Amino acid sequence: MIEISETVGTRDFSAQLERTGIVIFKEHGRERSRLTLNDALAALAEERDDDEDIRGATVEDMLRALIHDCARAV
């Protein structure tokens, strides 16, 4: 399991990748939604312009991008 926490503005978010490939997105410790690692990759692709940046990305990079993408939607 990998978990990344970020503060966006005044709100605390986290994304937790389970062994099943499901990403649990939380705000202030409460589950907001369940997504997939593919959703995280798509969020990263939207955030970065260059395909090279995406190929060198880590899982942590994808989870951070997903947090920022979901935080804008919430």
mmJSON file of the N, C-alpha and C atoms, coordinates in Angstrom:
{"data_MODEL":{"atom_site":{
"group_PDB":["ATOM","ATOM","ATOM","ATOM","ATOM","ATOM","ATOM","ATOM","ATOM","ATOM","ATOM","ATOM","ATOM","ATOM","ATOM","ATOM","ATOM","ATOM","ATOM","ATOM","ATOM","ATOM","ATOM","ATOM","ATOM","ATOM","ATOM","ATOM","ATOM","ATOM","ATOM","ATOM","ATOM","ATOM","ATOM","ATOM","ATOM","ATOM","ATOM","ATOM","ATOM","ATOM","ATOM","ATOM","ATOM","ATOM","ATOM","ATOM","ATOM","ATOM","ATOM","ATOM","ATOM","ATOM","ATOM","ATOM","ATOM","ATOM","ATOM","ATOM","ATOM","ATOM","ATOM","ATOM","ATOM","ATOM","ATOM","ATOM","ATOM","ATOM","ATOM","ATOM","ATOM","ATOM","ATOM","ATOM","ATOM","ATOM","ATOM","ATOM","ATOM","ATOM","ATOM","ATOM","ATOM","ATOM","ATOM","ATOM","ATOM","ATOM","ATOM","ATOM","ATOM","ATOM","ATOM","ATOM","ATOM","ATOM","ATOM","ATOM","ATOM","ATOM","ATOM","ATOM","ATOM","ATOM","ATOM","ATOM","ATOM","ATOM","ATOM","ATOM","ATOM","ATOM","ATOM","ATOM","ATOM","ATOM","ATOM","ATOM","ATOM","ATOM","ATOM","ATOM","ATOM","ATOM","ATOM","ATOM","ATOM","ATOM","ATOM","ATOM","ATOM","ATOM","ATOM","ATOM","ATOM","ATOM","ATOM","ATOM","ATOM","ATOM","ATOM","ATOM","ATOM","ATOM","ATOM","ATOM","ATOM","ATOM","ATOM","ATOM","ATOM","ATOM","ATOM","ATOM","ATOM","ATOM","ATOM","ATOM","ATOM","ATOM","ATOM","ATOM","ATOM","ATOM","ATOM","ATOM","ATOM","ATOM","ATOM","ATOM","ATOM","ATOM","ATOM","ATOM","ATOM","ATOM","ATOM","ATOM","ATOM","ATOM","ATOM","ATOM","ATOM","ATOM","ATOM","ATOM","ATOM","ATOM","ATOM","ATOM","ATOM","ATOM","ATOM","ATOM","ATOM","ATOM","ATOM","ATOM","ATOM","ATOM","ATOM","ATOM","ATOM","ATOM","ATOM","ATOM","ATOM","ATOM","ATOM","ATOM","ATOM","ATOM","ATOM","ATOM","ATOM","ATOM","ATOM","ATOM","ATOM","ATOM"],
"id":[1,2,3,4,5,6,7,8,9,10,11,12,13,14,15,16,17,18,19,20,21,22,23,24,25,26,27,28,29,30,31,32,33,34,35,36,37,38,39,40,41,42,43,44,45,46,47,48,49,50,51,52,53,54,55,56,57,58,59,60,61,62,63,64,65,66,67,68,69,70,71,72,73,74,75,76,77,78,79,80,81,82,83,84,85,86,87,88,89,90,91,92,93,94,95,96,97,98,99,100,101,102,103,104,105,106,107,108,109,110,111,112,113,114,115,116,117,118,119,120,121,122,123,124,125,126,127,128,129,130,131,132,133,134,135,136,137,138,139,140,141,142,143,144,145,146,147,148,149,150,151,152,153,154,155,156,157,158,159,160,161,162,163,164,165,166,167,168,169,170,171,172,173,174,175,176,177,178,179,180,181,182,183,184,185,186,187,188,189,190,191,192,193,194,195,196,197,198,199,200,201,202,203,204,205,206,207,208,209,210,211,212,213,214,215,216,217,218,219,220,221,222],
"type_symbol":["N","C","C","N","C","C","N","C","C","N","C","C","N","C","C","N","C","C","N","C","C","N","C","C","N","C","C","N","C","C","N","C","C","N","C","C","N","C","C","N","C","C","N","C","C","N","C","C","N","C","C","N","C","C","N","C","C","N","C","C","N","C","C","N","C","C","N","C","C","N","C","C","N","C","C","N","C","C","N","C","C","N","C","C","N","C","C","N","C","C","N","C","C","N","C","C","N","C","C","N","C","C","N","C","C","N","C","C","N","C","C","N","C","C","N","C","C","N","C","C","N","C","C","N","C","C","N","C","C","N","C","C","N","C","C","N","C","C","N","C","C","N","C","C","N","C","C","N","C","C","N","C","C","N","C","C","N","C","C","N","C","C","N","C","C","N","C","C","N","C","C","N","C","C","N","C","C","N","C","C","N","C","C","N","C","C","N","C","C","N","C","C","N","C","C","N","C","C","N","C","C","N","C","C","N","C","C","N","C","C","N","C","C","N","C","C","N","C","C","N","C","C"],
"label_atom_id":["N","CA","C","N","CA","C","N","CA","C","N","CA","C","N","CA","C","N","CA","C","N","CA","C","N","CA","C","N","CA","C","N","CA","C","N","CA","C","N","CA","C","N","CA","C","N","CA","C","N","CA","C","N","CA","C","N","CA","C","N","CA","C","N","CA","C","N","CA","C","N","CA","C","N","CA","C","N","CA","C","N","CA","C","N","CA","C","N","CA","C","N","CA","C","N","CA","C","N","CA","C","N","CA","C","N","CA","C","N","CA","C","N","CA","C","N","CA","C","N","CA","C","N","CA","C","N","CA","C","N","CA","C","N","CA","C","N","CA","C","N","CA","C","N","CA","C","N","CA","C","N","CA","C","N","CA","C","N","CA","C","N","CA","C","N","CA","C","N","CA","C","N","CA","C","N","CA","C","N","CA","C","N","CA","C","N","CA","C","N","CA","C","N","CA","C","N","CA","C","N","CA","C","N","CA","C","N","CA","C","N","CA","C","N","CA","C","N","CA","C","N","CA","C","N","CA","C","N","CA","C","N","CA","C","N","CA","C","N","CA","C","N","CA","C","N","CA","C","N","CA","C","N","CA","C","N","CA","C"],
"label_alt_id":[null,null,null,null,null,null,null,null,null,null,null,null,null,null,null,null,null,null,null,null,null,null,null,null,null,null,null,null,null,null,null,null,null,null,null,null,null,null,null,null,null,null,null,null,null,null,null,null,null,null,null,null,null,null,null,null,null,null,null,null,null,null,null,null,null,null,null,null,null,null,null,null,null,null,null,null,null,null,null,null,null,null,null,null,null,null,null,null,null,null,null,null,null,null,null,null,null,null,null,null,null,null,null,null,null,null,null,null,null,null,null,null,null,null,null,null,null,null,null,null,null,null,null,null,null,null,null,null,null,null,null,null,null,null,null,null,null,null,null,null,null,null,null,null,null,null,null,null,null,null,null,null,null,null,null,null,null,null,null,null,null,null,null,null,null,null,null,null,null,null,null,null,null,null,null,null,null,null,null,null,null,null,null,null,null,null,null,null,null,null,null,null,null,null,null,null,null,null,null,null,null,null,null,null,null,null,null,null,null,null,null,null,null,null,null,null,null,null,null,null,null,null],
"label_comp_id":["MET","MET","MET","ILE","ILE","ILE","GLU","GLU","GLU","ILE","ILE","ILE","SER","SER","SER","GLU","GLU","GLU","THR","THR","THR","VAL","VAL","VAL","GLY","GLY","GLY","THR","THR","THR","ARG","ARG","ARG","ASP","ASP","ASP","PHE","PHE","PHE","SER","SER","SER","ALA","ALA","ALA","GLN","GLN","GLN","LEU","LEU","LEU","GLU","GLU","GLU","ARG","ARG","ARG","THR","THR","THR","GLY","GLY","GLY","ILE","ILE","ILE","VAL","VAL","VAL","ILE","ILE","ILE","PHE","PHE","PHE","LYS","LYS","LYS","GLU","GLU","GLU","HIS","HIS","HIS","GLY","GLY","GLY","ARG","ARG","ARG","GLU","GLU","GLU","ARG","ARG","ARG","SER","SER","SER","ARG","ARG","ARG","LEU","LEU","LEU","THR","THR","THR","LEU","LEU","LEU","ASN","ASN","ASN","ASP","ASP","ASP","ALA","ALA","ALA","LEU","LEU","LEU","ALA","ALA","ALA","ALA","ALA","ALA","LEU","LEU","LEU","ALA","ALA","ALA","GLU","GLU","GLU","GLU","GLU","GLU","ARG","ARG","ARG","ASP","ASP","ASP","ASP","ASP","ASP","ASP","ASP","ASP","GLU","GLU","GLU","ASP","ASP","ASP","ILE","ILE","ILE","ARG","ARG","ARG","GLY","GLY","GLY","ALA","ALA","ALA","THR","THR","THR","VAL","VAL","VAL","GLU","GLU","GLU","ASP","ASP","ASP","MET","MET","MET","LEU","LEU","LEU","ARG","ARG","ARG","ALA","ALA","ALA","LEU","LEU","LEU","ILE","ILE","ILE","HIS","HIS","HIS","ASP","ASP","ASP","CYS","CYS","CYS","ALA","ALA","ALA","ARG","ARG","ARG","ALA","ALA","ALA","VAL","VAL","VAL"],
"label_asym_id":["A","A","A","A","A","A","A","A","A","A","A","A","A","A","A","A","A","A","A","A","A","A","A","A","A","A","A","A","A","A","A","A","A","A","A","A","A","A","A","A","A","A","A","A","A","A","A","A","A","A","A","A","A","A","A","A","A","A","A","A","A","A","A","A","A","A","A","A","A","A","A","A","A","A","A","A","A","A","A","A","A","A","A","A","A","A","A","A","A","A","A","A","A","A","A","A","A","A","A","A","A","A","A","A","A","A","A","A","A","A","A","A","A","A","A","A","A","A","A","A","A","A","A","A","A","A","A","A","A","A","A","A","A","A","A","A","A","A","A","A","A","A","A","A","A","A","A","A","A","A","A","A","A","A","A","A","A","A","A","A","A","A","A","A","A","A","A","A","A","A","A","A","A","A","A","A","A","A","A","A","A","A","A","A","A","A","A","A","A","A","A","A","A","A","A","A","A","A","A","A","A","A","A","A","A","A","A","A","A","A","A","A","A","A","A","A","A","A","A","A","A","A"],
"label_entity_id":["1","1","1","1","1","1","1","1","1","1","1","1","1","1","1","1","1","1","1","1","1","1","1","1","1","1","1","1","1","1","1","1","1","1","1","1","1","1","1","1","1","1","1","1","1","1","1","1","1","1","1","1","1","1","1","1","1","1","1","1","1","1","1","1","1","1","1","1","1","1","1","1","1","1","1","1","1","1","1","1","1","1","1","1","1","1","1","1","1","1","1","1","1","1","1","1","1","1","1","1","1","1","1","1","1","1","1","1","1","1","1","1","1","1","1","1","1","1","1","1","1","1","1","1","1","1","1","1","1","1","1","1","1","1","1","1","1","1","1","1","1","1","1","1","1","1","1","1","1","1","1","1","1","1","1","1","1","1","1","1","1","1","1","1","1","1","1","1","1","1","1","1","1","1","1","1","1","1","1","1","1","1","1","1","1","1","1","1","1","1","1","1","1","1","1","1","1","1","1","1","1","1","1","1","1","1","1","1","1","1","1","1","1","1","1","1","1","1","1","1","1","1"],
"label_seq_id":[1,1,1,2,2,2,3,3,3,4,4,4,5,5,5,6,6,6,7,7,7,8,8,8,9,9,9,10,10,10,11,11,11,12,12,12,13,13,13,14,14,14,15,15,15,16,16,16,17,17,17,18,18,18,19,19,19,20,20,20,21,21,21,22,22,22,23,23,23,24,24,24,25,25,25,26,26,26,27,27,27,28,28,28,29,29,29,30,30,30,31,31,31,32,32,32,33,33,33,34,34,34,35,35,35,36,36,36,37,37,37,38,38,38,39,39,39,40,40,40,41,41,41,42,42,42,43,43,43,44,44,44,45,45,45,46,46,46,47,47,47,48,48,48,49,49,49,50,50,50,51,51,51,52,52,52,53,53,53,54,54,54,55,55,55,56,56,56,57,57,57,58,58,58,59,59,59,60,60,60,61,61,61,62,62,62,63,63,63,64,64,64,65,65,65,66,66,66,67,67,67,68,68,68,69,69,69,70,70,70,71,71,71,72,72,72,73,73,73,74,74,74],
"pdbx_PDB_ins_code":[null,null,null,null,null,null,null,null,null,null,null,null,null,null,null,null,null,null,null,null,null,null,null,null,null,null,null,null,null,null,null,null,null,null,null,null,null,null,null,null,null,null,null,null,null,null,null,null,null,null,null,null,null,null,null,null,null,null,null,null,null,null,null,null,null,null,null,null,null,null,null,null,null,null,null,null,null,null,null,null,null,null,null,null,null,null,null,null,null,null,null,null,null,null,null,null,null,null,null,null,null,null,null,null,null,null,null,null,null,null,null,null,null,null,null,null,null,null,null,null,null,null,null,null,null,null,null,null,null,null,null,null,null,null,null,null,null,null,null,null,null,null,null,null,null,null,null,null,null,null,null,null,null,null,null,null,null,null,null,null,null,null,null,null,null,null,null,null,null,null,null,null,null,null,null,null,null,null,null,null,null,null,null,null,null,null,null,null,null,null,null,null,null,null,null,null,null,null,null,null,null,null,null,null,null,null,null,null,null,null,null,null,null,null,null,null,null,null,null,null,null,null],
"Cartn_x":[0.843,0.0,0.898,0.521,1.215,0.198,0.57,-0.335,0.418,-0.206,0.346,-0.659,-0.151,-1.005,-0.551,-1.503,-1.226,-2.234,-1.79,-2.695,-2.887,-4.132,-4.477,-5.314,-4.748,-5.415,-5.418,-6.59,-6.713,-7.238,-7.37,-7.958,-6.886,-7.032,-6.098,-6.687,-5.902,-6.323,-5.289,-5.737,-4.809,-5.325,-4.387,-4.711,-3.943,-4.666,-4.086,-4.263,-3.16,-3.201,-3.187,-4.226,-4.332,-3.655,-3.394,-2.765,-3.648,-4.924,-5.862,-5.836,-5.114,-5.07,-6.094,-6.883,-7.882,-7.209,-7.539,-7.032,-8.19,-7.989,-9.0,-8.621,-9.496,-9.279,-10.02,-9.305,-9.902,-9.691,-10.671,-10.551,-10.725,-9.755,-9.754,-10.021,-9.44,-9.558,-10.827,-11.754,-13.01,-12.952,-13.336,-13.327,-14.312,-13.813,-14.65,-14.989,-14.024,-14.286,-13.218,-13.54,-12.597,-12.355,-11.087,-10.685,-9.685,-9.107,-8.095,-6.774,-5.724,-4.426,-4.461,-5.33,-5.507,-6.036,-6.92,-7.412,-6.268,-5.38,-4.23,-3.293,-3.094,-2.247,-2.872,-4.171,-4.862,-4.726,-4.812,-4.647,-3.229,-2.257,-0.871,-0.676,-1.279,-1.156,-1.747,-2.835,-3.439,-2.552,-1.85,-1.013,0.286,0.815,2.111,1.908,2.705,2.564,3.372,4.496,5.437,5.253,5.162,5.028,6.221,7.406,8.592,8.4,7.77,7.52,6.638,5.7,4.771,5.494,6.345,7.044,7.984,8.51,9.42,8.739,7.426,6.674,6.657,6.587,6.448,4.976,4.673,3.319,2.97,3.938,3.711,3.34,4.009,3.68,2.23,1.811,0.445,-0.57,-0.284,-1.205,-1.307,-0.178,-0.218,-1.059,-0.88,-1.666,-3.15,-3.471,-4.865,-5.451,-4.687,-5.153,-5.491,-4.607,-4.842,-6.035,-6.179,-7.305,-8.625,-8.669,-9.89,-10.19,-9.16,-9.37,-10.046,-9.73,-10.385,-11.857,-12.192,-13.569,-14.457,-13.844,-14.613,-15.01],
"Cartn_y":[-1.164,0.0,1.241,2.206,3.49,4.573,5.504,6.601,7.921,8.885,10.228,11.208,12.164,13.209,14.565,15.435,16.782,17.739,18.952,20.018,20.931,21.124,22.002,23.127,24.317,25.426,25.139,25.045,24.744,23.33,22.563,21.225,20.143,19.087,17.962,16.815,16.322,15.217,14.102,12.893,11.78,10.843,10.123,9.092,7.847,6.756,5.507,4.448,3.935,2.883,1.53,0.755,-0.593,-1.595,-2.762,-3.817,-4.238,-3.976,-4.35,-3.367,-2.246,-1.224,-0.126,-0.24,0.78,1.902,3.143,4.306,4.886,4.998,5.58,7.036,7.938,9.368,9.842,10.534,10.985,12.483,13.108,14.495,14.511,15.054,15.096,13.707,12.683,11.326,10.587,11.257,10.612,10.234,9.014,8.556,9.364,9.906,10.676,9.852,9.066,8.252,7.176,6.225,5.166,5.279,5.282,5.435,4.333,4.403,3.427,4.13,3.353,3.913,4.533,4.027,4.633,6.057,6.305,7.664,8.579,8.041,8.816,9.143,8.19,8.426,9.484,9.435,10.442,11.834,11.924,13.212,13.743,12.853,13.257,13.734,13.039,13.422,14.804,15.133,16.462,17.534,17.158,18.114,18.425,17.447,17.611,17.661,18.462,18.63,17.626,17.213,16.39,14.908,14.077,12.631,12.042,12.627,12.146,12.243,13.318,13.489,12.374,11.93,10.883,9.539,9.249,7.959,7.813,8.923,8.86,9.048,9.09,9.372,8.166,8.468,7.421,7.311,6.285,6.119,7.31,7.766,8.919,10.157,10.36,11.485,11.389,10.182,9.975,10.253,9.79,10.007,11.49,12.197,13.649,14.377,14.005,14.622,14.325,13.111,12.742,13.555,13.755,14.573,15.975,16.577,17.948,18.011,16.987,16.936,16.791,15.891,15.679,16.88,17.512,18.677,19.815,19.959,20.993,20.67,19.387,18.965,18.983,18.935,18.845,20.225],
"Cartn_z":[0.0,0.0,0.0,-0.803,-0.871,-0.559,0.326,0.658,0.564,-0.093,-0.248,0.356,1.127,1.708,1.181,0.913,0.423,1.048,1.288,1.697,0.497,0.119,-0.998,-0.406,-0.405,0.283,1.766,2.342,3.776,4.015,2.947,3.073,2.945,3.753,3.747,2.942,1.993,1.145,1.21,0.889,0.746,-0.332,-0.912,-1.899,-1.489,-1.356,-0.886,-1.966,-2.471,-3.487,-2.796,-3.02,-2.455,-3.395,-2.896,-3.713,-4.889,-4.794,-5.858,-7.025,-6.865,-7.902,-7.705,-6.652,-6.34,-5.548,-5.899,-5.178,-4.372,-3.07,-2.189,-1.951,-2.381,-2.236,-0.993,-0.096,1.161,1.348,1.994,2.424,3.931,4.637,6.1,6.696,6.101,6.623,6.256,5.573,5.166,3.691,3.408,2.017,1.18,0.068,-0.849,-2.092,-2.573,-3.752,-3.911,-4.768,-5.13,-6.624,-6.974,-8.366,-8.697,-9.881,-10.264,-10.531,-10.643,-10.976,-12.376,-13.236,-14.568,-14.453,-13.501,-13.266,-12.833,-12.003,-11.541,-12.7,-13.588,-14.762,-15.669,-15.849,-16.665,-16.047,-14.723,-14.045,-14.258,-14.218,-14.438,-15.873,-16.822,-18.232,-18.481,-17.798,-17.928,-17.31,-16.244,-15.515,-16.257,-16.967,-17.641,-19.147,-19.794,-21.244,-22.055,-21.538,-22.29,-21.974,-23.011,-22.81,-22.08,-22.256,-21.555,-20.047,-19.597,-18.17,-17.627,-18.429,-17.991,-17.894,-18.856,-18.849,-17.66,-17.175,-16.043,-14.696,-14.71,-13.484,-12.544,-11.266,-10.254,-9.845,-9.094,-8.571,-7.673,-6.905,-6.035,-6.848,-7.993,-8.881,-9.355,-9.714,-10.19,-9.086,-7.869,-6.755,-6.399,-6.445,-6.175,-7.222,-8.495,-9.565,-9.376,-8.951,-8.71,-7.563,-6.511,-5.385,-5.866,-6.634,-7.103,-8.059,-8.885,-9.825,-9.065,-8.111,-7.323,-6.429,-5.893,-5.021,-5.799,-7.075,-7.892,-8.096,-8.132,-8.412,-7.167,-5.991,-4.741,-4.27],
"occupancy":[1.0,1.0,1.0,1.0,1.0,1.0,1.0,1.0,1.0,1.0,1.0,1.0,1.0,1.0,1.0,1.0,1.0,1.0,1.0,1.0,1.0,1.0,1.0,1.0,1.0,1.0,1.0,1.0,1.0,1.0,1.0,1.0,1.0,1.0,1.0,1.0,1.0,1.0,1.0,1.0,1.0,1.0,1.0,1.0,1.0,1.0,1.0,1.0,1.0,1.0,1.0,1.0,1.0,1.0,1.0,1.0,1.0,1.0,1.0,1.0,1.0,1.0,1.0,1.0,1.0,1.0,1.0,1.0,1.0,1.0,1.0,1.0,1.0,1.0,1.0,1.0,1.0,1.0,1.0,1.0,1.0,1.0,1.0,1.0,1.0,1.0,1.0,1.0,1.0,1.0,1.0,1.0,1.0,1.0,1.0,1.0,1.0,1.0,1.0,1.0,1.0,1.0,1.0,1.0,1.0,1.0,1.0,1.0,1.0,1.0,1.0,1.0,1.0,1.0,1.0,1.0,1.0,1.0,1.0,1.0,1.0,1.0,1.0,1.0,1.0,1.0,1.0,1.0,1.0,1.0,1.0,1.0,1.0,1.0,1.0,1.0,1.0,1.0,1.0,1.0,1.0,1.0,1.0,1.0,1.0,1.0,1.0,1.0,1.0,1.0,1.0,1.0,1.0,1.0,1.0,1.0,1.0,1.0,1.0,1.0,1.0,1.0,1.0,1.0,1.0,1.0,1.0,1.0,1.0,1.0,1.0,1.0,1.0,1.0,1.0,1.0,1.0,1.0,1.0,1.0,1.0,1.0,1.0,1.0,1.0,1.0,1.0,1.0,1.0,1.0,1.0,1.0,1.0,1.0,1.0,1.0,1.0,1.0,1.0,1.0,1.0,1.0,1.0,1.0,1.0,1.0,1.0,1.0,1.0,1.0,1.0,1.0,1.0,1.0,1.0,1.0,1.0,1.0,1.0,1.0,1.0,1.0],
"B_iso_or_equiv":[0.0,0.0,0.0,0.0,0.0,0.0,0.0,0.0,0.0,0.0,0.0,0.0,0.0,0.0,0.0,0.0,0.0,0.0,0.0,0.0,0.0,0.0,0.0,0.0,0.0,0.0,0.0,0.0,0.0,0.0,0.0,0.0,0.0,0.0,0.0,0.0,0.0,0.0,0.0,0.0,0.0,0.0,0.0,0.0,0.0,0.0,0.0,0.0,0.0,0.0,0.0,0.0,0.0,0.0,0.0,0.0,0.0,0.0,0.0,0.0,0.0,0.0,0.0,0.0,0.0,0.0,0.0,0.0,0.0,0.0,0.0,0.0,0.0,0.0,0.0,0.0,0.0,0.0,0.0,0.0,0.0,0.0,0.0,0.0,0.0,0.0,0.0,0.0,0.0,0.0,0.0,0.0,0.0,0.0,0.0,0.0,0.0,0.0,0.0,0.0,0.0,0.0,0.0,0.0,0.0,0.0,0.0,0.0,0.0,0.0,0.0,0.0,0.0,0.0,0.0,0.0,0.0,0.0,0.0,0.0,0.0,0.0,0.0,0.0,0.0,0.0,0.0,0.0,0.0,0.0,0.0,0.0,0.0,0.0,0.0,0.0,0.0,0.0,0.0,0.0,0.0,0.0,0.0,0.0,0.0,0.0,0.0,0.0,0.0,0.0,0.0,0.0,0.0,0.0,0.0,0.0,0.0,0.0,0.0,0.0,0.0,0.0,0.0,0.0,0.0,0.0,0.0,0.0,0.0,0.0,0.0,0.0,0.0,0.0,0.0,0.0,0.0,0.0,0.0,0.0,0.0,0.0,0.0,0.0,0.0,0.0,0.0,0.0,0.0,0.0,0.0,0.0,0.0,0.0,0.0,0.0,0.0,0.0,0.0,0.0,0.0,0.0,0.0,0.0,0.0,0.0,0.0,0.0,0.0,0.0,0.0,0.0,0.0,0.0,0.0,0.0,0.0,0.0,0.0,0.0,0.0,0.0],
"pdbx_formal_charge":[null,null,null,null,null,null,null,null,null,null,null,null,null,null,null,null,null,null,null,null,null,null,null,null,null,null,null,null,null,null,null,null,null,null,null,null,null,null,null,null,null,null,null,null,null,null,null,null,null,null,null,null,null,null,null,null,null,null,null,null,null,null,null,null,null,null,null,null,null,null,null,null,null,null,null,null,null,null,null,null,null,null,null,null,null,null,null,null,null,null,null,null,null,null,null,null,null,null,null,null,null,null,null,null,null,null,null,null,null,null,null,null,null,null,null,null,null,null,null,null,null,null,null,null,null,null,null,null,null,null,null,null,null,null,null,null,null,null,null,null,null,null,null,null,null,null,null,null,null,null,null,null,null,null,null,null,null,null,null,null,null,null,null,null,null,null,null,null,null,null,null,null,null,null,null,null,null,null,null,null,null,null,null,null,null,null,null,null,null,null,null,null,null,null,null,null,null,null,null,null,null,null,null,null,null,null,null,null,null,null,null,null,null,null,null,null,null,null,null,null,null,null],
"auth_seq_id":[1,1,1,2,2,2,3,3,3,4,4,4,5,5,5,6,6,6,7,7,7,8,8,8,9,9,9,10,10,10,11,11,11,12,12,12,13,13,13,14,14,14,15,15,15,16,16,16,17,17,17,18,18,18,19,19,19,20,20,20,21,21,21,22,22,22,23,23,23,24,24,24,25,25,25,26,26,26,27,27,27,28,28,28,29,29,29,30,30,30,31,31,31,32,32,32,33,33,33,34,34,34,35,35,35,36,36,36,37,37,37,38,38,38,39,39,39,40,40,40,41,41,41,42,42,42,43,43,43,44,44,44,45,45,45,46,46,46,47,47,47,48,48,48,49,49,49,50,50,50,51,51,51,52,52,52,53,53,53,54,54,54,55,55,55,56,56,56,57,57,57,58,58,58,59,59,59,60,60,60,61,61,61,62,62,62,63,63,63,64,64,64,65,65,65,66,66,66,67,67,67,68,68,68,69,69,69,70,70,70,71,71,71,72,72,72,73,73,73,74,74,74],
"auth_comp_id":["MET","MET","MET","ILE","ILE","ILE","GLU","GLU","GLU","ILE","ILE","ILE","SER","SER","SER","GLU","GLU","GLU","THR","THR","THR","VAL","VAL","VAL","GLY","GLY","GLY","THR","THR","THR","ARG","ARG","ARG","ASP","ASP","ASP","PHE","PHE","PHE","SER","SER","SER","ALA","ALA","ALA","GLN","GLN","GLN","LEU","LEU","LEU","GLU","GLU","GLU","ARG","ARG","ARG","THR","THR","THR","GLY","GLY","GLY","ILE","ILE","ILE","VAL","VAL","VAL","ILE","ILE","ILE","PHE","PHE","PHE","LYS","LYS","LYS","GLU","GLU","GLU","HIS","HIS","HIS","GLY","GLY","GLY","ARG","ARG","ARG","GLU","GLU","GLU","ARG","ARG","ARG","SER","SER","SER","ARG","ARG","ARG","LEU","LEU","LEU","THR","THR","THR","LEU","LEU","LEU","ASN","ASN","ASN","ASP","ASP","ASP","ALA","ALA","ALA","LEU","LEU","LEU","ALA","ALA","ALA","ALA","ALA","ALA","LEU","LEU","LEU","ALA","ALA","ALA","GLU","GLU","GLU","GLU","GLU","GLU","ARG","ARG","ARG","ASP","ASP","ASP","ASP","ASP","ASP","ASP","ASP","ASP","GLU","GLU","GLU","ASP","ASP","ASP","ILE","ILE","ILE","ARG","ARG","ARG","GLY","GLY","GLY","ALA","ALA","ALA","THR","THR","THR","VAL","VAL","VAL","GLU","GLU","GLU","ASP","ASP","ASP","MET","MET","MET","LEU","LEU","LEU","ARG","ARG","ARG","ALA","ALA","ALA","LEU","LEU","LEU","ILE","ILE","ILE","HIS","HIS","HIS","ASP","ASP","ASP","CYS","CYS","CYS","ALA","ALA","ALA","ARG","ARG","ARG","ALA","ALA","ALA","VAL","VAL","VAL"],
"auth_asym_id":["A","A","A","A","A","A","A","A","A","A","A","A","A","A","A","A","A","A","A","A","A","A","A","A","A","A","A","A","A","A","A","A","A","A","A","A","A","A","A","A","A","A","A","A","A","A","A","A","A","A","A","A","A","A","A","A","A","A","A","A","A","A","A","A","A","A","A","A","A","A","A","A","A","A","A","A","A","A","A","A","A","A","A","A","A","A","A","A","A","A","A","A","A","A","A","A","A","A","A","A","A","A","A","A","A","A","A","A","A","A","A","A","A","A","A","A","A","A","A","A","A","A","A","A","A","A","A","A","A","A","A","A","A","A","A","A","A","A","A","A","A","A","A","A","A","A","A","A","A","A","A","A","A","A","A","A","A","A","A","A","A","A","A","A","A","A","A","A","A","A","A","A","A","A","A","A","A","A","A","A","A","A","A","A","A","A","A","A","A","A","A","A","A","A","A","A","A","A","A","A","A","A","A","A","A","A","A","A","A","A","A","A","A","A","A","A","A","A","A","A","A","A"],
"auth_atom_id":["N","CA","C","N","CA","C","N","CA","C","N","CA","C","N","CA","C","N","CA","C","N","CA","C","N","CA","C","N","CA","C","N","CA","C","N","CA","C","N","CA","C","N","CA","C","N","CA","C","N","CA","C","N","CA","C","N","CA","C","N","CA","C","N","CA","C","N","CA","C","N","CA","C","N","CA","C","N","CA","C","N","CA","C","N","CA","C","N","CA","C","N","CA","C","N","CA","C","N","CA","C","N","CA","C","N","CA","C","N","CA","C","N","CA","C","N","CA","C","N","CA","C","N","CA","C","N","CA","C","N","CA","C","N","CA","C","N","CA","C","N","CA","C","N","CA","C","N","CA","C","N","CA","C","N","CA","C","N","CA","C","N","CA","C","N","CA","C","N","CA","C","N","CA","C","N","CA","C","N","CA","C","N","CA","C","N","CA","C","N","CA","C","N","CA","C","N","CA","C","N","CA","C","N","CA","C","N","CA","C","N","CA","C","N","CA","C","N","CA","C","N","CA","C","N","CA","C","N","CA","C","N","CA","C","N","CA","C","N","CA","C","N","CA","C","N","CA","C","N","CA","C","N","CA","C","N","CA","C"],
"pdbx_PDB_model_num":[1,1,1,1,1,1,1,1,1,1,1,1,1,1,1,1,1,1,1,1,1,1,1,1,1,1,1,1,1,1,1,1,1,1,1,1,1,1,1,1,1,1,1,1,1,1,1,1,1,1,1,1,1,1,1,1,1,1,1,1,1,1,1,1,1,1,1,1,1,1,1,1,1,1,1,1,1,1,1,1,1,1,1,1,1,1,1,1,1,1,1,1,1,1,1,1,1,1,1,1,1,1,1,1,1,1,1,1,1,1,1,1,1,1,1,1,1,1,1,1,1,1,1,1,1,1,1,1,1,1,1,1,1,1,1,1,1,1,1,1,1,1,1,1,1,1,1,1,1,1,1,1,1,1,1,1,1,1,1,1,1,1,1,1,1,1,1,1,1,1,1,1,1,1,1,1,1,1,1,1,1,1,1,1,1,1,1,1,1,1,1,1,1,1,1,1,1,1,1,1,1,1,1,1,1,1,1,1,1,1,1,1,1,1,1,1,1,1,1,1,1,1]
}}}
